Amino acid sequence: MMETFRQMVNHCIRMGLDNNCSTLKRLSLLSYHTLEEYHIQSKYKLTAISQAAGRLSQMKRDIRKGRNPKSPF
């Protein structure tokens, strides 16, 4: 189950990087329906989207402050 969750988070991060978004609302609108291929409860999908949004916003914050950003994956 942890492997499936990790794959869902990485999928959401890819969607966020492709569409240049890091807000929770925008990312959930983009990626929630694409997570239907993972047969898992919806609360885990929402948690994966939340984790991805946090990692993307941290990466953007690091770039803005001039730090070397870590890979979000």
C-alpha positions in Angstrom: 0.0 0.0 0.0 2.9 2.4 0.7 4.2 1.8 -2.8 0.8 2.7 -4.3 0.7 5.9 -2.2 4.2 6.8 -3.3 3.2 6.3 -6.9 0.2 8.5 -6.4 2.2 11.3 -4.9 4.7 11.1 -7.8 1.9 11.2 -10.3 0.5 14.3 -8.6 3.9 16.0 -8.6 4.3 15.3 -12.3 0.9 16.9 -13.0 1.9 19.9 -10.9 5.2 20.4 -12.6 3.6 20.0 -16.1 0.9 22.6 -15.3 3.1 24.8 -13.2 0.8 24.8 -10.1 1.5 24.2 -6.5 -1.7 25.2 -4.7 -3.8 22.5 -3.2 -7.1 23.5 -4.9 -5.6 23.7 -8.4 -3.7 20.5 -8.0 -6.7 18.6 -6.7 -8.8 19.8 -9.6 -6.1 18.7 -12.1 -5.2 15.4 -10.6 -8.1 13.9 -8.6 -9.8 12.3 -11.6 -6.6 11.0 -13.0 -6.0 9.1 -9.7 -9.1 6.8 -10.5 -6.7 4.3 -12.0 -5.5 3.6 -8.4 -8.1 1.4 -6.7 -7.8 2.9 -3.2 -10.0 4.9 -0.9 -10.5 8.5 -1.7 -9.1 9.8 1.6 -5.7 8.4 0.5 -6.0 10.2 -2.9 -6.7 13.5 -1.1 -3.7 12.9 1.2 -1.4 12.2 -1.8 -2.5 15.4 -3.4 -1.9 17.3 -0.2 1.6 15.8 0.1 2.4 16.7 -3.5 1.2 20.3 -3.1 3.4 20.7 0.0 6.5 19.4 -1.8 5.8 21.6 -4.8 5.3 24.7 -2.8 8.5 24.0 -0.8 10.4 23.6 -4.1 9.1 27.0 -5.3 9.9 28.6 -2.0 13.5 27.3 -2.2 13.9 28.7 -5.7 12.5 32.1 -4.7 15.0 32.3 -1.8 17.9 31.3 -3.9 18.5 27.9 -2.4 19.3 24.8 -4.4 15.9 23.0 -4.5 15.7 19.3 -3.7 13.9 17.0 -6.2 10.3 16.7 -5.2 10.1 13.1 -6.2 
